[in-house]
Amino acid sequence: MFFESDECSRYMERRTIAVGLLLASLAVFGFATTAQPADVHEHRTGPSTDFPNASFAESHGFTVVSYENISERGRTIYRKTLENDGVYRVPLGEGAAEFEYVTDEELANTENVSTAIKQKSVVIERPANASLPPADEVRSNSTLETMSATTTRPPLSATAWVPLFASVGLGVLLVLASGYLWLTQ
């Protein structure tokens, strides 16, 4: 008789722990829904091989800015974009005034694709003897480079997604542990 009561007590204890783990997993999954990473300002640059000169780019509706006329913050972003293989991201609010940060949603809702491209791009006129890194390995002889700026979600490979992935993994682990405790005696 004593043995049955002790066994029943352990059985109920395991079930209670299983229910507790299941409830904890719900809280973790709830956190995962709020752990979305914040949008970032993404900068992309590359040689402007489509434009023979700055006046041609301006005549086609692009904003052309001389490197010397860019703010210190804009130069830093431009240089870091060049150094990072043409892509550089910063948190919202840490961009540069020269770049109009268009959201992915605004681009998707734009009827005229060429207007959208012009809206998010700035053509930068590099100085002839600049010590700037090239935009890519196969750089043309052009002194013009296009810098596009958007506000977007970081890619899935970014560390900003770690809290979300960790919380989902922990939630799954808690569900599995709960199921194991519930089904085994």
TORNU-310304 format. One record per atom (N, C-alpha, C): residue in one letter; y, x, z. Coordinates in pm, whole numbers, plus 32768, in hexadecimal, padded with zeros to 4 digits. Each point is the difference from the previous one (the first is absolute). Example, Ala and Ser with C-alpha at 12.3 -4.5 7.8 and 13.67 -1.06 7.14 Angstrom:
2
A7DC78527830C
A80777FA78000
A8078805A8000
S80697FDD7FB8
S807780528006
S806D7FB38049
END
This chain:
185
M7F8A80508000
M80767FB08000
M807E80568000
F800280688052
F8072805B8007
F801780437F79
F7F9180237FBD
F800780447F7F
F80447FA77F98
E7FDE7F7E7FFE
E803B7FA47F9F
E80967FF08016
S802A7FF9807B
S808E7FF0801D
S804F807C7FD7
D7FC880788018
D8041807C7FD8
D800680097F67
E7F967FD87FBD
E7FFC80027F6D
E80627F9B7FC6
C80087F8D803C
C805F7F9A7FD4
C808F802F8014
S80198044806D
S80858033801C
S802A80687F98
R7FA4805C7FDE
R801F80657F99
R80167FBE7F79
Y7FAF7F9A7FE2
Y800D7FB77F82
Y808B7FC17FF7
M802C7FBE8069
M80847FC08002
M807080687FFD
E7FE980718040
E8065806B7FFF
E801280367F73
R7F9180147FB9
R800880317F75
R80487F9A7FA7
R7FE27F818015
R80417F977FB0
R80967FFB801D
T80258011807E
T808D80008026
T804980767FC1
I7FC080748002
I803C80777FC1
I800D7FEA7F69
A7F997FC27FC2
A80047FE67F70
A80757FA57FDC
V80147F978050
V806F7FA47FE7
V808580498014
G800880548067
G807A804E8019
G801F805D7F8C
L7F9A80427FC9
L801480597F8D
L802D7FB27F85
L7FC77F897FEE
L80287FAC7F8F
L80927FD6800D
L80297FDA8077
L808D7FDB8016
L805C80787FEC
A7FD48076802D
A8050807A7FEC
A800E801D7F6A
S7F957FE77FB4
S800780197F6E
S80667FA37FBF
L800A7F858031
L80657FA47FC9
L808D80358019
A801680378077
A8083803A801E
A801C80777FA5
V7F9B80527FE8
V801180767FAA
V801B7FD47F70
F7FB77F9B7FD1
F801A7FCE7F78
F808B7FC17FF8
G802C7FC1806B
G80887FC98004
G8067806E7FF3
F7FE980718043
F805A80727FF4
F7FFF80347F70
A7F8980017FC1
A7FF680337F77
A80577FB07F9F
T80117F80801C
T80537FB07FA5
T80948024800D
T8027803B8070
T808C80278011
T801680957FEA
A7F97804A7FE6
A800980927FF3
A801C802C7F71
Q803B7FAA7FB0
Q802080247F77
Q806C806C8000
P7FF080677FB0
P806780697FFE
P80827FCD7FC2
A806B803B802C
A80847FDA7FCC
A801180347F72
D80537FBA7FB5
D8021802D7F79
D804880878007
V7FFB80487F92
V804280827FF6
V805280057F80
H8060805B7FFB
H8048801C7F84
H7FAF806A7FB7
E7FD77FE07F86
E7FB0805E7FB1
E805480337F8C
H7FFF80837FEF
H804C80427F95
H7F9D80417FA1
R80177FEE7F80
R7FAD80407F98
R805F803F7F9B
T7FDC80787FD6
T805580447F9E
T7FAA80427F95
G803E80127F8C
G7FBF80427F91
G8065801D7F93
P7FDE80597FA4
P805E80227F95
P80247F857FAC
S807C7FF67FD9
S802F7F917FAB
S7FF6802B7F6E
T7F8880027FCD
T7FEB802C7F75
T802E7F977F9D
D801A7F84802E
D802D7F977FA5
D8094800B7FDD
F804B8050804B
F808F800B7FEB
F8025808B7FD0
P803E800C7F8A
P802980857FD1
P807680388050
N80537FA58037
N8072802D8050
N802D7F90805D
A805E80218059
A802F7FA28065
A80467F877FC2
S805280177F95
S80467F8E7FC6
S7FA07F9D7FC1
F7F9080307FCA
F7F9C7FA77FC6
F7FC37FAA8070
A7FE2803C8071
A7FC77FB58071
A80637F988032
E80808026800B
E80677FA1802E
E80127F8E7F9D
S7FF9801F7F7E
S80117F987F9B
S7F8C7F9B8002
H7F908027803B
H7F8E7FA5800D
H7FFA7FBF808A
G806D8008804C
G800A7FB8807E
G7FD18048807C
F7FDC807F7FF5
F7FD4804B8075
F807880408045
T7FF8800B8083
T80668046804D
T7FE080947FFC
V805E80527FD5
V7FEC80917FF9
V80588040806B
V7FC380558052
V80478043806D
V7FE580957FF5
S8069804F8007
S7FF180908001
S7FCA802A8088
Y7FA980638001
Y7FC4802F807E
Y806D80278064
E806A803C7FD1
E806C802A8059
E80477F8A8041
N7FFB7F8B7FC2
N80457F8A8034
N7FA87FA88059
I7F88802C801B
I7FA67FB58058
I801F80298090
S7FF47FA2805B
S8017801F808E
S7F9880648031
E801D803C8072
E7FA38062803A
E7F777FBF8019
R80017F848032
R7F837FB78019
R7FB67FE77F7E
G80497FD87F98
G7FC37FE97F7D
G7FC3807F7FC7
R804580728010
R7FC980807FD1
R7F808024804A
T80007FE98083
T7F89801F8050
T7F897FAC7FD1
I80187F807FEC
I7F947FA87FD1
I7FD1802A7F76
Y805E801F7FA9
Y7FDE802B7F78
Y7FAB80808003
R802B8062804E
R7FB7807F800A
R7F747FE88038
K7FF67FB1806A
K7F7D7FE7803E
K7FA57FB37FA1
T803A7FA77FB0
T7FB17FB87F9C
T7FC780627F9A
L8053805D7FD3
L7FD180657FA1
L7F948058803E
E80128026807F
E7FA080578044
E7F7C7FBA801D
N80017F7B8008
N7F877FB3801F
N7FC47FC17F82
D7FFC804A7F95
D7FC47FD27F82
D803B7F7F7FCB
G80827FEC8016
G80467F8F7FC5
G7FFE7F80804F
V7FC88000807A
V7FFC7F888054
V80268026808E
Y805D7FB5803B
Y802A801A808A
Y80267F7C8041
R7FCE7FEB807A
R801C7F838048
R804B801D8081
V805E7FA78021
V80498008807F
V80017F75803F
P80107FF98085
P80097F7C8041
P807B7FB37FD0
L7FFA7F7D800E
L80737FAD7FDB
L807C802F804B
G806F80007FBC
G807D8029803E
G801C80947FF5
E7F9F804E7FD0
E801480907FF4
E800B802C7F6E
G80267FA57FAA
G800F80217F73
G808A803A7FE6
A80287FFE7F82
A808280357FD8
A804E7F927FB7
A80838005800E
A80567F9A7FC5
A7FFA7FFD7F68
E7FDC80707FC1
E7FFD80067F6D
E7F8E7FAF7FC4
F7F9D7FDF8051
F7F897FBD7FCD
F7FFF7F6F802E
E7FE97FA77FA0
E7FF67F72801F
E7F6C7FE18016
Y7FDE7FDE807A
Y7F747FEB8023
Y7FD77F717FE2
V7FBC7FEF7F91
V7FD27F7F7FD3
V7F757FEA803B
T7FE57F868031
T7F7C7FE58038
T7F9D7FDF7F90
D7F80800F801E
D7F987FDE7F9F
D800B7F6D7FD8
E80237FAB8060
E800D7F717FE5
E80737FE67F9F
E807080448013
E80727FF07FA4
E7FDB802D7F74
L7FB4806D7FF6
L7FD580307F7D
L7FA27F9D7FBD
A7FA67FC68050
A7F9F7FA07FC8
A80457F817FD1
N806E7FD98041
N80477F857FDC
N806980147F94
T8012807B7FD1
T8062801C7F98
T7FC47FDC7F79
E80487FB27FB5
E7FCF7FD67F7D
E800B806F7F99
N806780518009
N8016806A7F9F
N7FD48085803D
V7F9180367FD0
V7FC7807B8038
V805E80767FEF
S8042800B7F8F
S805880737FEB
S80787FFB8061
T80317F888020
T806B7FF48062
T7FCF802B8089
A7F867FDC8022
A7FC680268081
A7FF28097800B
I7FD5803F7F95
I7FF080928000
I808980438010
K80647FCD7FBA
K80878038800C
K80387FEA808D
Q7FDD7F8F803C
Q80347FDE8085
Q7FC9805F806A
K7F84802A7FF2
K7FC480548069
K800980957FDF
S803B80257F90
S8001808C7FD6
S808D803A7FF8
V80068081801C
V807A804E7FEF
V7FDA807B7FB0
V804D80207F9B
V7FE7807A7FB3
V8055806F803E
I7FBC806A8029
I804480708042
I800E80727F9D
E807A802F7FF2
E801D80717FA7
E7FFA80808054
R7F98804F7FE6
R7FED807C804B
R805F806C7FCE
P802F8056805B
P805180717FD2
P7FA980607FB0
A803C80467FA3
A7FB580597FA7
A7FB5806E804B
N803D803D8063
N7FC1806E8048
N7FD57FD7808C
A7FCC7F88800E
A7FDA7FCE8084
A7F8380448033
S7FF980128081
S7F888038803E
S7FA67F908031
L80057F8F7FBB
L7FAF7F8C8024
L7F74800F7FC7
P7F9C7FCE8046
P7F7980047FC7
P7FF57FA27F8A
P7FA3801B7FA5
P7FEE7FA57F8E
P7FC47F7C802E
A80197F977FB3
A7FCC7F7C8021
A7F6A7FF97FEA
D7FCC804A7FA3
D7F7080097FED
D7FDF80817FB8
E7F7F80187FEC
E7FD5807F7FC5
E803080107F6F
V7FFF7F947FB5
V802680077F73
V808E7FCD7FF1
R805E804B802F
R808B7FD57FFE
R803D801B7F79
S80487F9E7FCF
S804480127F80
S807D80538016
N8045801E7F94
N807C804D8009
N80767FA88028
S7FE87F818016
S806A7FA48023
S80388020808B
T80827FEC800E
T803E80118084
T800E7F798046
L7FC97F9A7FC4
L80067F7A803A
L7F797FDB803E
E80077FC68077
E7F877FCE8040
E801C7F748036
T7F9D7FAB7FF6
T800F7F77802F
T7FC87FF7808E
M80517FCA8059
M7FD57FE8808B
M7FFB7F6A8014
S7F897FCC801B
S7FF57F71801D
S7FEC7FEF8096
A80387F968035
A7FF97FE58090
A7FD97F6F8015
T7F987FEC804F
T7FD47F798021
T7FE57FF68095
T7FFC7F868030
T7FD47FE58088
T7F767FC07FF3
T7F9D8041803B
T7F767FD57FEC
T7FAC801C807C
R7F867FCE8000
R7F9F80208069
R7FCB808C7FE7
P7FE5804A806B
P7FC480847FEB
P7F747FF07FC5
P7FCF80647FB7
P7F797FF57FC8
P7F977FFD8070
L7F8A7FCE7FE1
L7F967FF68065
L7FD98087803B
S801C806C7FB9
S7FDE80868032
S806680358065
A806E7FB88015
A8069802D805D
A7FD47FEB8091
T803280558057
T7FDC7FF7808E
T80387F838042
A805D7FBD7FC1
A80397F858038
A7F987F92800C
W7F92800A7FB6
W7F977F9B8004
W7F99801B806F
V800480738040
V7F9A80258064
V7FF47F998070
P806E7FCF803D
P7FEE7F9B806A
P7FB77F837FD1
L801B7FD47F86
L7FBD7F8A7FCB
L7F6C801B7FEE
F7FDD806F7FBE
F7F7480207FE8
F7FB580188083
A804080428060
A7FC0801A8081
A7FE67F7E804B
S80617FA57FFE
S7FED7F828048
S7F957FAA7FBE
V7FF97FFF7F7E
V7F957FB47FBC
V7F78803E8021
G7FF880867FFC
G7F8280438022
G7FD67FE3808F
L805F8005805E
L7FE17FE2808C
L7FD47F6F8010
G80427FA47FBA
G7FDA7F738007
G7F737FE97FCF
V7FDB80407F92
V7F787FF37FCB
V7F9C803A8063
L80208072803A
L7FA8803F8062
L7FEC7FA5807A
L806A7FC0802E
L7FF67FA48072
L7FAA7F867FDD
V800D7FCC7F87
V7FAD7F8E7FD6
V7F6D80297FFB
L7FE580757FC9
L7F75802E7FF9
L7FC58017808B
A804E803C8059
A7FCF80178088
A7FE97F7A8046
S80597FA07FEB
S7FF17F7D803C
S7F7F7FBD7FCD
G7FEA80067F7F
G7F867FC67FC7
G7F8180428034
Y80058083800E
Y7F8D804A8034
Y7FE17FD3808F
L80667FF88056
L7FEB7FD8808B
L7FD17F6F800A
W80327FAC7FA8
W7FDB7F718003
W7F707FED7FD5
L7FD5804B7F9A
L7F7A7FE97FC7
L7F90804D8045
T802180698047
T7F97804D8043
T7FF87FD98093
Q7F8A80148038
Q7FF07FDD808E
Q7FE88079804F
END
